[in-house]
Amino acid sequence: MARGAKIYFQDKLAGYLLEGDSGYSFHYDKNYLDAPNPKPVSLTLPISQDSYHSNVLFPFFDGLIPEGWLLEIGEKHWKLNPRDRFELLINLCRDTIGAVSVYPMEAESYE
């Protein structure tokens, strides 16, 4: 079953990260692209109308997942699978230190 996340950059919906059977894809939201001077969420994901694809979770998004004691709290409090990086991302990265935040999408939003 596919899962998805809304990616925000400085509190603006920037794009969508999807996990499916063939890996991961990321694409920018059309309204974000049409806004004046849109900024990329990462240097590795420059502004583009095309989708990005990867067999593994994009390193930029994987790098947002906390480590150490903060990760342990998330795993214990929400009973998260430590090997499911996408689940960790959508549950632990809503309020990150940087400009990017991640929120889970409902299944009907992208199927």
C-alpha positions in Angstrom: 0.0 0.0 0.0 1.3 3.4 -0.9 1.9 6.1 1.7 2.4 9.8 1.3 3.6 12.9 3.0 3.1 16.6 2.5 6.4 18.5 2.5 6.3 22.1 3.8 9.1 24.7 3.3 8.9 27.6 5.7 5.2 26.9 6.4 4.2 26.7 2.7 3.1 23.4 1.1 6.1 22.7 -1.2 5.5 19.2 -2.5 4.6 15.6 -1.9 6.7 12.6 -1.0 5.2 9.2 -2.0 6.3 5.7 -1.1 5.2 2.9 -3.4 6.2 -0.6 -4.5 8.9 0.8 -6.8 10.5 3.1 -4.3 10.0 6.8 -3.6 9.0 9.8 -5.6 8.9 13.5 -4.8 7.3 16.3 -6.8 6.7 20.0 -6.1 3.2 21.3 -5.7 2.0 23.3 -8.7 1.0 26.3 -6.6 4.4 26.3 -5.0 6.1 26.3 -8.3 3.9 29.1 -9.6 4.6 31.3 -6.6 7.2 34.1 -7.0 10.8 32.8 -6.4 10.1 29.3 -5.1 13.0 27.8 -3.1 14.1 24.1 -3.3 13.5 22.0 -0.2 17.0 20.7 -0.7 20.0 21.3 -3.0 19.6 17.7 -4.1 16.0 18.3 -5.1 16.2 21.5 -7.3 13.0 23.3 -8.3 11.5 21.3 -11.2 8.1 20.4 -12.7 9.4 16.8 -13.1 9.1 14.2 -10.3 12.2 12.8 -8.6 12.4 9.0 -8.1 14.6 6.9 -5.8 14.8 3.2 -4.8 15.5 4.3 -1.2 14.2 7.1 0.9 15.9 10.3 -0.5 19.0 11.0 1.7 17.7 14.5 2.4 14.5 13.3 3.9 16.2 10.4 5.7 18.6 13.0 7.3 15.6 14.8 8.9 14.8 11.8 11.1 16.2 12.4 14.6 18.8 10.2 16.2 19.7 9.1 19.7 17.4 9.7 22.6 14.9 11.7 20.6 14.5 8.7 18.2 14.1 6.4 21.1 11.3 8.5 22.6 9.5 8.4 19.3 9.9 4.7 18.9 8.7 4.0 22.5 5.9 6.6 22.7 4.3 5.9 19.3 5.5 2.2 19.0 7.2 3.0 15.7 9.2 0.4 13.8 12.9 1.6 13.9 13.5 0.0 10.5 10.6 1.8 8.8 12.3 5.1 7.9 9.2 6.5 6.1 7.0 5.9 9.2 9.7 7.6 11.4 9.8 10.5 8.9 6.1 11.2 8.9 5.7 10.8 12.6 8.8 12.5 14.0 9.5 15.4 11.5 6.6 17.7 11.8 8.6 20.3 13.8 12.2 20.1 12.6 15.0 22.5 13.4 15.3 23.6 9.7 12.9 25.1 7.2 11.3 21.8 6.1 8.6 19.9 7.9 6.8 16.7 7.0 3.1 15.7 7.6 1.4 12.4 6.7 -1.2 12.4 4.0 -4.5 10.5 4.1 -4.6 7.6 1.6 -7.4 9.1 -0.5 -5.3 12.2 -1.2 -3.0 10.6 -3.6 -4.3 7.3 -4.9 
